[in-house]
Amino acid sequence: MLTNSYARQPEISARLEPDEEKDAPYTRQSQWWRIYEDEDLNALMKEALARNPDILQTRKRLEQAAALARREFSDLLPDLSVSGERATTRGDNKTPSDFSLAGAAGYELDIWGGNRANYKASDLEAQASAEDLNAAAITLSSSIVENWLRLVALREEESLLNEQIKTNEMVLDLQHKRYANGAAEALDVLQQREVLARAKTQLPDIQAAQEIVLHQLSVLAGRTPSIPLQVSRAVLPETVPVPDTGVPAQLLENRPDITAAWLRLLSADWTAEAARIERLPNLDLSASHTTTATKLAGLMDVWLLNLAAGLAAPLIDGGERRAEHARQRALADEKLQAYKEIVLNAMAEVEDALSENHHQARKISAVKEQLMASRNALEQAQISYINGGDSYLSVLNGLINVQSLEQQLVQERRNLALDRVSLYRAVGLGGWGKENHHG
């Protein structure tokens, strides 16, 4: 699944260059939300990925992990220190002075690869943190798209409700005329008035829900809820189809949480290896250079160089290093089980999302059939009522059923759109462009 290369300075640091950093969370995901072809959504997403507090916190955690990897890499290189000193008897520059210059270099020979193991562990952890940033971007982008779809659906539902209110007002006006002409009873007028009032009572709830969703979108974008958002769409977009071939298991490799778990498993293995090496002897090389002179120009005429090598080996530590190695091995085993759990949960999420999408599509088809049948029943009830063959109650029941199903159809289409987003999130959004779809 993964390849490892540690021949050069940590690659993570290169990922944090200023031009690349701002695009880091979503470059790999190819900005999947563009499949909706909505410029307001694209602008909102760009702002959120740049200003969302959770994304910024995750980015800083990545920077911390990258810095730690660079620090561990420095242990693979020699240390060099230089110090200088000048002494004078009277504190007067005109009197003869003594100058001294001392330098020291030290290098731990990484015979067993302990330093390299620590570096590999920290570099893998930094790579895992980069995957955490991708995961946070997926979560954020999915939440924004979901709330955007809810807002658009609420606007479409409000528009539909306003049309229904106009229809109910026209029917009420007609009933008033029929009552005036003696063709309708007072009860018919009162019942139609009640239907109109029922429709109007739904408006405040829909409008309040829109405001709440707008507030949620503002917070996700990293702005205060009082700042207005630009969202022009008022009709749900066409639902993006699922690929005809389904979702193959290898698409799970696109999920950053799985990749991060795998990287942390590898990191734990290297940490355990470093703990094992800690029980072995270490060899240090050190060199020192000292020179003194009465004149600055003569510093290099008098010098002394010392070269020393030291071997240090743990003798008696009460089993501390052995216990630490055992602890790190247990942690690595724990990471392995965590990785397995994440993979299994991911597979279950994909299967659940596929099932929800399939059955929700079937439900929409069933609601459409029911709506068509209700409209036919309403038409027959109106004909029968006008001809005096039935009471107005059958017309009211038919009208209520049709209007209720029209609203339900909008809600079910919204649910399918949300289920599709859940499917995209379950497969890590990888490779989900228009070229991957059929239908």
C-alpha positions as CSV (number, residue, x, y, z in Angstrom):
1,M,0.0,0.0,0.0
2,L,2.8,2.4,1.0
3,T,6.3,3.0,-0.1
4,N,9.0,4.4,2.2
5,S,12.1,6.4,1.3
6,Y,14.3,8.2,3.7
7,A,17.3,9.1,1.6
8,R,17.1,12.8,2.1
9,Q,16.0,15.5,4.6
10,P,12.3,15.0,5.7
11,E,9.9,15.3,2.8
12,I,7.2,16.7,5.1
13,S,9.0,20.1,5.4
14,A,8.7,20.5,1.6
15,R,5.0,20.1,1.9
16,L,4.8,23.3,4.0
17,E,6.1,25.7,1.5
18,P,4.0,28.9,1.4
19,D,2.6,28.3,-2.1
20,E,1.6,24.7,-1.4
21,E,0.4,25.0,2.1
22,K,-2.8,26.8,1.3
23,D,-3.8,24.0,-1.1
24,A,-2.6,21.1,1.0
25,P,-5.9,19.9,2.4
26,Y,-7.8,19.5,-0.8
27,T,-5.4,19.2,-3.7
28,R,-5.4,15.4,-3.6
29,Q,-9.2,15.4,-3.5
30,S,-9.5,17.4,-6.8
31,Q,-12.0,19.7,-5.2
32,W,-14.8,17.2,-5.5
33,W,-17.6,19.7,-4.6
34,R,-17.1,21.3,-8.1
35,I,-19.3,18.5,-9.5
36,Y,-22.3,20.6,-8.4
37,E,-21.2,23.4,-10.7
38,D,-22.1,26.2,-8.3
39,E,-19.8,29.2,-8.0
40,D,-21.2,30.3,-4.7
41,L,-20.5,26.9,-3.2
42,N,-16.9,27.0,-4.7
43,A,-16.3,30.4,-3.1
44,L,-17.7,29.3,0.2
45,M,-15.5,26.2,0.2
46,K,-12.4,28.2,-0.6
47,E,-13.0,30.5,2.3
48,A,-13.8,27.7,4.7
49,L,-10.6,25.8,3.9
50,A,-8.6,28.9,4.5
51,R,-10.3,30.2,7.7
52,N,-12.0,27.3,9.4
53,P,-10.6,27.0,13.0
54,D,-10.5,23.2,13.0
55,I,-8.6,23.1,9.7
56,L,-6.1,25.7,11.0
57,Q,-5.6,23.7,14.3
58,T,-5.0,20.5,12.3
59,R,-2.5,22.4,10.1
60,K,-0.6,23.6,13.1
61,R,-0.4,20.0,14.4
62,L,1.1,19.0,11.1
63,E,3.7,21.8,11.4
64,Q,4.5,20.5,14.9
65,A,5.0,17.0,13.6
66,A,7.1,18.2,10.7
67,A,9.3,20.2,13.0
68,L,9.8,17.2,15.3
69,A,10.8,15.1,12.2
70,R,13.4,17.7,11.3
71,R,14.7,17.7,14.9
72,E,15.1,13.9,14.8
73,F,16.9,14.2,11.5
74,S,19.4,16.5,13.1
75,D,20.5,13.7,15.4
76,L,21.9,12.0,12.2
77,L,24.4,14.9,11.7
78,P,27.5,16.0,13.7
79,D,27.4,18.8,16.3
80,L,29.9,21.6,16.1
81,S,30.3,24.4,18.6
82,V,32.8,27.3,18.7
83,S,33.6,29.7,21.6
84,G,36.0,32.7,21.7
85,E,37.6,34.7,24.5
86,R,39.8,37.8,24.9
87,A,41.5,38.8,28.1
88,T,43.3,42.1,28.9
89,T,45.1,43.1,32.2
90,R,43.9,46.6,32.4
91,G,40.8,46.7,30.2
92,D,42.7,48.9,27.8
93,N,42.9,48.0,24.1
94,K,46.4,49.5,23.9
95,T,47.9,47.0,26.3
96,P,48.8,43.5,25.2
97,S,45.9,41.1,25.3
98,D,45.4,37.3,25.2
99,F,43.1,35.7,22.6
100,S,41.7,32.2,22.7
101,L,39.5,30.2,20.4
102,A,38.0,26.8,21.2
103,G,35.9,24.5,19.1
104,A,34.3,21.2,19.7
105,A,32.7,18.6,17.5
106,G,30.7,15.6,18.5
107,Y,29.1,12.8,16.6
108,E,27.3,9.7,17.8
109,L,28.0,6.8,15.4
110,D,24.6,5.4,14.7
111,I,26.0,1.8,14.5
112,W,22.7,0.1,15.3
113,G,20.4,2.6,13.6
114,G,18.8,4.0,16.7
115,N,18.8,7.6,15.5
116,R,17.6,6.6,12.1
117,A,14.8,4.6,13.6
118,N,13.7,7.6,15.7
119,Y,13.8,9.8,12.6
120,K,11.7,7.3,10.6
121,A,9.2,7.1,13.4
122,S,8.8,10.9,13.6
123,D,8.7,11.3,9.8
124,L,6.0,8.7,9.5
125,E,4.0,10.5,12.3
126,A,4.4,13.7,10.3
127,Q,3.0,12.0,7.2
128,A,0.1,10.7,9.3
129,S,-0.5,14.3,10.5
130,A,-0.7,15.3,6.8
131,E,-3.4,12.7,6.3
132,D,-5.2,14.0,9.3
133,L,-5.3,17.4,7.5
134,N,-6.8,15.7,4.5
135,A,-9.3,13.9,6.7
136,A,-10.3,17.2,8.3
137,A,-10.7,18.8,4.9
138,I,-13.0,16.0,3.8
139,T,-15.1,16.3,6.9
140,L,-15.3,20.1,6.5
141,S,-16.1,20.0,2.8
142,S,-18.7,17.3,3.3
143,S,-20.4,19.3,6.1
144,I,-20.5,22.4,4.0
145,V,-22.0,20.6,1.0
146,E,-24.6,18.9,3.3
147,N,-25.7,22.2,4.9
148,W,-25.7,23.8,1.4
149,L,-28.0,21.1,0.2
150,R,-30.3,21.5,3.2
151,L,-30.5,25.2,2.6
152,V,-31.3,24.8,-1.1
153,A,-33.9,22.2,-0.3
154,L,-35.5,24.5,2.3
155,R,-35.7,27.2,-0.3
156,E,-37.3,24.9,-2.8
157,E,-39.7,23.7,-0.2
158,E,-40.6,27.3,0.7
159,S,-41.2,28.1,-3.0
160,L,-43.4,25.0,-3.3
161,L,-45.3,26.0,-0.2
162,N,-45.9,29.5,-1.5
163,E,-47.3,28.0,-4.7
164,Q,-49.6,25.7,-2.6
165,I,-50.8,28.7,-0.6
166,K,-51.7,30.5,-3.8
167,T,-53.6,27.5,-5.0
168,N,-55.4,27.2,-1.7
169,E,-56.3,30.9,-1.9
170,M,-57.7,30.5,-5.4
171,V,-59.7,27.5,-4.3
172,L,-61.0,29.4,-1.3
173,D,-62.1,32.3,-3.5
174,L,-63.9,29.8,-5.8
175,Q,-65.7,28.3,-2.8
176,H,-66.8,31.7,-1.6
177,K,-68.3,32.3,-5.1
178,R,-70.0,28.9,-5.1
179,Y,-71.4,29.5,-1.6
180,A,-72.7,32.9,-2.8
181,N,-74.4,31.2,-5.7
182,G,-75.8,28.4,-3.4
183,A,-73.6,25.8,-5.1
184,A,-71.6,25.1,-1.9
185,E,-72.2,24.9,1.8
186,A,-70.7,27.1,4.5
187,L,-68.8,24.0,5.8
188,D,-67.0,23.7,2.5
189,V,-65.7,27.3,2.8
190,L,-64.6,26.7,6.4
191,Q,-62.8,23.5,5.6
192,Q,-60.9,25.2,2.7
193,R,-60.0,28.1,4.9
194,E,-58.6,25.6,7.4
195,V,-56.4,24.0,4.7
196,L,-55.1,27.4,3.8
197,A,-54.2,28.3,7.4
198,R,-52.5,25.0,7.8
199,A,-50.2,25.7,4.9
200,K,-49.4,29.2,6.1
201,T,-48.3,27.8,9.5
202,Q,-45.5,25.8,7.9
203,L,-43.8,28.9,6.5
204,P,-42.2,30.2,9.7
205,D,-40.6,26.9,10.5
206,I,-39.1,26.6,7.0
207,Q,-37.8,30.2,7.2
208,A,-36.3,29.7,10.6
209,A,-34.6,26.5,9.5
210,Q,-33.0,28.4,6.6
211,E,-31.6,31.0,9.0
212,I,-30.1,28.3,11.2
213,V,-28.4,26.6,8.3
214,L,-27.0,29.9,7.1
215,H,-25.5,30.4,10.6
216,Q,-24.0,26.9,10.5
217,L,-22.5,27.6,7.1
218,S,-21.0,30.9,8.4
219,V,-19.4,29.2,11.3
220,L,-17.9,26.4,9.1
221,A,-16.5,29.2,6.8
222,G,-14.8,30.8,9.8
223,R,-16.9,33.9,9.9
224,T,-19.4,35.3,12.3
225,P,-23.1,34.3,11.7
226,S,-24.1,38.0,11.3
227,I,-22.1,38.3,8.1
228,P,-24.4,37.4,5.2
229,L,-23.5,34.5,2.8
230,Q,-23.9,34.5,-0.9
231,V,-26.0,31.5,-1.8
232,S,-28.1,32.0,-5.0
233,R,-29.4,28.5,-5.8
234,A,-33.0,27.8,-4.8
235,V,-33.6,24.4,-6.5
236,L,-31.8,21.2,-5.6
237,P,-29.2,20.2,-8.2
238,E,-29.5,17.0,-10.1
239,T,-28.3,14.1,-8.0
240,V,-24.8,12.9,-9.0
241,P,-25.2,9.2,-10.0
242,V,-23.4,6.3,-8.4
243,P,-21.0,4.5,-10.7
244,D,-22.6,1.6,-12.5
245,T,-19.9,-0.8,-11.3
246,G,-20.4,0.2,-7.6
247,V,-17.5,1.0,-5.3
248,P,-14.5,-1.4,-5.5
249,A,-12.7,-2.2,-2.3
250,Q,-9.5,-0.5,-3.5
251,L,-11.2,2.9,-3.3
252,L,-10.8,2.5,0.5
253,E,-7.1,3.4,-0.1
254,N,-8.3,7.0,-0.8
255,R,-9.4,7.4,2.8
256,P,-6.9,9.5,4.7
257,D,-7.9,8.0,8.0
258,I,-6.9,4.5,6.8
259,T,-3.6,5.9,5.4
260,A,-2.9,7.8,8.7
261,A,-3.6,4.6,10.7
262,W,-1.2,2.6,8.5
263,L,1.5,5.3,8.8
264,R,1.1,5.4,12.6
265,L,1.4,1.6,12.7
266,L,4.7,1.9,10.8
267,S,5.8,4.7,13.1
268,A,5.1,2.6,16.2
269,D,7.2,-0.3,14.7
270,W,10.1,2.1,14.3
271,T,9.7,3.5,17.8
272,A,9.8,-0.1,19.2
273,E,12.9,-0.7,17.1
274,A,14.5,2.4,18.6
275,A,13.7,1.2,22.1
276,R,15.3,-2.2,21.3
277,I,18.5,-0.4,20.0
278,E,18.6,1.7,23.1
279,R,19.6,-1.4,25.0
280,L,22.8,-1.7,22.9
281,P,26.2,0.1,23.3
282,N,26.7,3.5,21.7
283,L,29.9,4.8,20.2
284,D,30.6,8.6,20.3
285,L,33.3,10.5,18.5
286,S,34.4,13.9,19.7
287,A,37.1,16.3,18.7
288,S,38.2,19.6,20.3
289,H,40.5,22.3,19.1
290,T,42.0,25.0,21.3
291,T,44.3,27.9,20.3
292,T,45.6,30.9,22.2
293,A,47.8,33.9,21.3
294,T,48.7,37.3,22.4
295,K,47.7,38.7,19.1
296,L,44.6,38.0,17.0
297,A,46.8,37.3,13.9
298,G,48.7,34.5,15.8
299,L,45.6,32.5,16.8
300,M,46.4,29.8,14.2
301,D,50.0,29.5,15.2
302,V,49.3,27.9,18.5
303,W,46.8,25.1,18.5
304,L,45.9,21.9,20.2
305,L,43.7,19.2,18.8
306,N,42.1,16.4,20.8
307,L,40.3,13.5,19.3
308,A,38.5,11.0,21.5
309,A,36.2,8.1,21.1
310,G,33.9,6.9,23.8
311,L,32.0,3.7,24.1
312,A,28.9,3.7,26.4
313,A,26.9,0.6,27.1
314,P,24.1,0.1,29.6
315,L,25.1,-2.3,32.4
316,I,22.5,-2.3,35.1
317,D,19.3,-0.3,34.8
318,G,16.9,-2.4,36.7
319,G,15.2,-3.6,33.5
320,E,14.1,-0.1,32.5
321,R,15.2,-0.4,28.9
322,R,13.7,-3.9,28.5
323,A,10.4,-2.7,29.9
324,E,10.4,0.3,27.6
325,H,11.0,-2.0,24.6
326,A,8.1,-4.3,25.7
327,R,5.9,-1.2,26.2
328,Q,6.7,0.0,22.7
329,R,6.0,-3.4,21.2
330,A,2.6,-3.5,22.9
331,L,1.9,0.0,21.5
332,A,2.8,-1.2,18.0
333,D,0.4,-4.2,18.4
334,E,-2.3,-1.8,19.6
335,K,-1.8,0.3,16.5
336,L,-2.2,-2.8,14.4
337,Q,-5.5,-3.6,15.9
338,A,-6.6,0.0,15.6
339,Y,-5.7,-0.1,11.9
340,K,-7.8,-3.3,11.4
341,E,-10.7,-1.6,13.2
342,I,-10.5,1.5,11.0
343,V,-10.4,-0.6,7.8
344,L,-13.4,-2.7,9.0
345,N,-15.4,0.4,9.9
346,A,-14.6,2.0,6.6
347,M,-15.8,-1.0,4.7
348,A,-19.0,-1.0,6.7
349,E,-19.5,2.7,6.1
350,V,-19.2,2.2,2.3
351,E,-21.6,-0.7,2.4
352,D,-24.1,1.2,4.6
353,A,-23.8,4.3,2.3
354,L,-24.4,2.1,-0.8
355,S,-27.4,0.5,0.8
356,E,-28.9,3.9,1.9
357,N,-28.4,5.3,-1.6
358,H,-30.0,2.3,-3.2
359,H,-33.1,2.2,-1.0
360,Q,-33.5,6.0,-0.9
361,A,-33.6,6.0,-4.8
362,R,-36.3,3.3,-4.6
363,K,-38.3,5.4,-2.1
364,I,-38.2,8.4,-4.4
365,S,-39.6,6.3,-7.2
366,A,-42.4,5.1,-4.9
367,V,-43.2,8.6,-3.7
368,K,-43.4,9.8,-7.3
369,E,-45.9,7.0,-8.1
370,Q,-47.9,7.8,-5.1
371,L,-48.0,11.5,-6.0
372,M,-49.2,10.7,-9.5
373,A,-52.0,8.4,-8.1
374,S,-53.0,11.1,-5.6
375,R,-53.2,13.8,-8.4
376,N,-55.5,11.4,-10.4
377,A,-57.6,10.8,-7.3
378,L,-57.9,14.5,-6.7
379,E,-59.0,15.2,-10.2
380,Q,-61.7,12.6,-10.0
381,A,-62.9,13.9,-6.7
382,Q,-63.1,17.4,-8.1
383,I,-65.2,16.1,-11.1
384,S,-67.5,14.2,-8.8
385,Y,-67.9,17.1,-6.4
386,I,-68.8,19.5,-9.2
387,N,-71.3,17.1,-10.6
388,G,-72.9,16.7,-7.1
389,G,-71.9,13.1,-6.7
390,D,-69.6,13.6,-3.7
391,S,-69.0,15.9,-0.8
392,Y,-66.2,18.5,-0.7
393,L,-64.4,16.5,2.0
394,S,-63.1,14.1,-0.6
395,V,-61.7,17.0,-2.5
396,L,-60.0,18.4,0.6
397,N,-58.5,15.0,1.4
398,G,-57.1,14.7,-2.1
399,L,-55.7,18.2,-2.0
400,I,-54.0,17.7,1.3
401,N,-52.5,14.4,0.1
402,V,-51.2,15.9,-3.1
403,Q,-49.6,18.9,-1.3
404,S,-48.1,16.7,1.4
405,L,-46.6,14.4,-1.1
406,E,-45.2,17.3,-3.2
407,Q,-43.4,18.5,0.0
408,Q,-42.2,15.0,0.8
409,L,-40.8,14.5,-2.7
410,V,-38.5,17.6,-2.1
411,Q,-37.4,16.2,1.2
412,E,-36.7,12.7,-0.2
413,R,-34.7,14.2,-3.0
414,R,-32.7,16.2,-0.4
415,N,-32.2,13.0,1.6
416,L,-30.8,11.2,-1.5
417,A,-28.4,14.1,-2.1
418,L,-27.2,13.9,1.5
419,D,-26.8,10.1,1.2
420,R,-24.7,10.6,-1.9
421,V,-22.4,13.0,0.0
422,S,-22.2,10.3,2.7
423,L,-21.1,7.8,0.1
424,Y,-18.4,10.2,-1.2
425,R,-17.1,10.7,2.3
426,A,-17.1,7.0,3.0
427,V,-14.8,6.3,0.0
428,G,-12.6,9.3,0.8
429,L,-13.8,11.3,-2.1
430,G,-11.0,10.0,-4.2
431,G,-11.5,9.8,-8.0
432,W,-15.0,11.1,-7.8
433,G,-15.0,13.4,-10.8
434,K,-17.6,13.6,-13.7
435,E,-15.4,11.2,-15.7
436,N,-16.1,8.4,-13.2
437,H,-19.9,8.6,-13.5
438,H,-22.4,7.0,-15.8
439,G,-26.1,7.6,-16.3
